[in-house]
Amino acid sequence: MATNLRLGAEAAEALRAAARASGRSQQDLLRDAVDRFLGIGSTSARERAVASGLVRAPAPFVDTEPTVRLSDGESSLDLLERDDR
């Protein structure tokens, strides 16, 4: 079900901050809050620890480019013997 929700300025800013801090979307946080309010949602121990500030939320996955490119037949052990490292 889709719905529109109008939040006050304070709640909107708190939701944005919570989304940034948790690494979750605002929509996901709202769905979770509604489920918990209605008694139909469950949260894991990890989610509760993140919500309470006990642990940091996991960083979103970021695919990165390798910093070192190896030639064919070269292994990372060969890098230990190079003078330019």
N, C-alpha and C positions, 0 to 999 in steps of 0.2 A: 504494500500500500504506500502510495506517495502522499506526502502532506507538506504544507508550508508551516513554518514555525517562526514567529517573530519574537526575538529575545530583546530584553532591555540591554542597554549599552554595557553595563557591568557584567551581565551574564555572557554576552557575546564575547567580550574581551577575555573573560575567564575560560570560556570554551576554546578560544583560539590559543591561549597560553597552554591549556591542558593538552591540546592536540600537538602543539610543538614539543612539549616536554615528554609526551608519551610516544611520539612517532606514529600515532594513529590519526585517522581522519576525524574531522568534527562529526561527520555522519555516523561513523562507527561508535564514537563516544556517546552520542545521543541515543542510538539504538540500544547500546548496552545499558545506559541509564534507565531508559523506559522499561526494558526487560526486567532489570533489577527492581524497579519501583513496582512493577506488576507481579513480582515474585516468580517470573518464568525464566529468568536468566541465571546463569551460573558463571562465576569467575574463578579462574585458577589462582593458586597461591602466588604465582609469578605476577599475574595481573594485579592482585591485591597489594603485593609488595611495591610494584611500580606506582600504583595509585597513591599509596601512603608516603611515597618518597624514600622508602627504604632502599630501593635499588633504582638504577637508571634504566630507562626504557632502551630497548635495543635500537641501534642505529639502523635506518633503512638501508637495504642492500644498494651498493653503488658498484657498478661494473667498472673496473679501471684497466688502463693499458699497462702492460708490463714495463718496468723500468729498465730491464736488461733483456736484450734479445740474444739468444745463443745461436751460433752457426750450426749447421747440420753436423752431427757427430760430436758436438761439444756438450759437456755437462756442467752443472753448476760447480762441481769440484774443480774443474779446469780454471775457474775464476780465481781460486785461491792462489794459483801459481802465476797470475798475471801481474806485471809491474804497474799497470795503469789503474789499479784499484785504489 
